[in-house]
Amino acid sequence: MHESDATPTQARGLRARLTLHLPVLLYGWFWLGMFLCGLLAPADRVLGLESALVREGWHLSVMSCVLGLPVLVLYAWRLRGDRWPSDPEGVQ
């Protein structure tokens, strides 16, 4: 469906969904970036952190999973039974 085919009600619904979920979308992209950068980080950059806890790049990935992933899982769990106000049948 092209944007010109959308009715004003559908456009408002999409805008409302984006506004509602934008914080968690940004958080998710940040978390994914931390996870991937931890896996791909060069050893000299990781040692440049001078951390007693982080000695290798994958340690950053594990920390991002422990500290960041539960937030996304809890958000998805909260939304599992919700229906969109604009979807009478609950089709998403």
Protein Blocks (a to p, Z undefined) as FASTA:
>chain_A
ZZklpcfklmmmmmmmmmmmmmmmmmmmmmmmmmmmmmmpcfklmmmnopaklmbfklmm
mmmmmmmmmmmmmmmmmmmmpccfklmnopZZ
